[in-house]
């Protein structure tokens, strides 16, 4: 009787330890998902300013390029004008600098959108892992176990 009791209690102990491991794993996943969702929210809050920066930089680059073209056209009609040549050189430098700033702003926005997409994929994968620990909504929970039947120890009446 003692070995049977010992083996049954050992079985319950192992089952409880396994359930504790599952619970710890699921809590770790929930914690990671929450942290990643917070990070995702912060990244999504940056989209609007980055988009505005990209738009502003592109508009400034376009303006600088137009100014450069206008001054270059004036210089072509009077190539001996030194002050006009200096203005054209500065305008070309400004156009080059503003174009570089516009490209950097576009790259930053592109990188931000990629980071957001990657983080959304990571959260989705973590949520799918978490589903392993949660009971399925389509399958009902198993019914509670019935107590074991007691053997009939009564004596028949004669």
N, C-alpha and C positions, 0 to 999 in steps of 0.2 A: 504494500500500500504506500509506503514511504517513497520508493522510487517513482511510482506513478505520480504522486503529488509533487515531487521534486521536478519531474520532467514537465508537468503541466505549468508549474509556476515559472520554470525557465522559459517555456514557450511564451507566456504572457509578457515576461520581461523583455525578450527579444522583440516581440511585436511592438511593445511600447517604445523601445529604443529606436526601432525603424520609423515609427510614427513621429518621434521627436526629430529625427533627421529630416523627414519630409517637411515638417513644420518649419524648421530652421531654414531649409533651402527656399521654401516659398516666402518666408519673411525677408530673406536676403533679396529675392527677386523683386518683391514689392518695394523694398527700399531703393533698389537700383532704378526701378521704373519711376518712382516718385522723383528721385534726383535728376534723372534724364528728362522728365517732363518739365521740371523747373528750369533746367538748362535750355530746353526747347523754347519755353516761353520767353526767356531772356533773349535768345537768338531771334525769335520772331519779332520782338520789340525793336530790334535793330534794323529790320528790313526797310521801314519807311525812311529813317534818316539816311541810310546808305543809298536808297533809290533817289532821294532828293539830292544827295551829294553827286551822284552820277549824272543826273539831269543838269544840275548847275554847272558841273565841270564840262559837260558836252556843249552846253550853250556858250560858255566862256571860250572854249576851244574854237567853236564856230565863229564867234565874234573876232577873236584874234586872227584867225585865218582870213576873214574878210578884210580886216584892217591891213593885214600884210599884203593881200592882193591889191588893195586900193593904193597903198604907198608904193608898191612895186610898179604899178601901172604909171604912177606919176614920175617915178624915177626913170622909167624907160623913155619917157618923153624928154627928160632933161638929165642925162646920165652924168653930167659934170657938176651937179649940185651936191656939195659935200654934206650939208645938213640933211638933205633929203636922203642921201645914202646912209647916214647914221640912223635916221628914223626908220628906214627900211630894214637895216640890220637889227635894230631893237625890236621891230615888229616881227621879224622872222624868228628871233630868239623867243619872244613872248608866245608866238604861235606854236613853236616846238615845245616849249615848257607846258603850255596849257593842254596840248594834245597828249603829252605824257601824263599829266595829272588826270585827264579824262580816262585814259586807258587804265590807270591804277584804280580809279574809282569804280570802273566797270569790272575790273578783276576782283576787287574787294566784294562787290555785290554778288558776283558769280560764286566766289568762294563761300560766302555766307549762305547762299541758296543751296550749295552742295552740302555744307555742314548741316543745314536744317533737314535736307533729304536723308542724309546718312543717319542722323539722330532719330528721325521718324522710323526708319527701317530697323534700327537697333531696338527702339521701344516696342515695335511690333513683334520682333523676334523674342524679346523678353516676355511679352504678354502671352505669346504662344507657349513658351516654356512653362509659364505660370498655370496655363490651362491643364497641364499634366497633373498638377496637384489639386486642382479644384474639381469637384464632382461635375460631371457633364450635365447640362441642362436638359438634354434629350433623354437621358437615362434616369429613371427614378432611383432614389436611394434604396439600398437593399433593406428589406424588412428586418426588424429587430429579431435577433435569434431567440427562438423559443427555449424555455428552460428544458433541460433533459428530462425525459420521462422517468418516473420512479418505478422501480420494479414492484410488482404486486407481492407484498409480503403477508397479506392477510391469509388466513386459513379458511378454506371453504367450510361452511357450516354443514354438519352431517346430520 
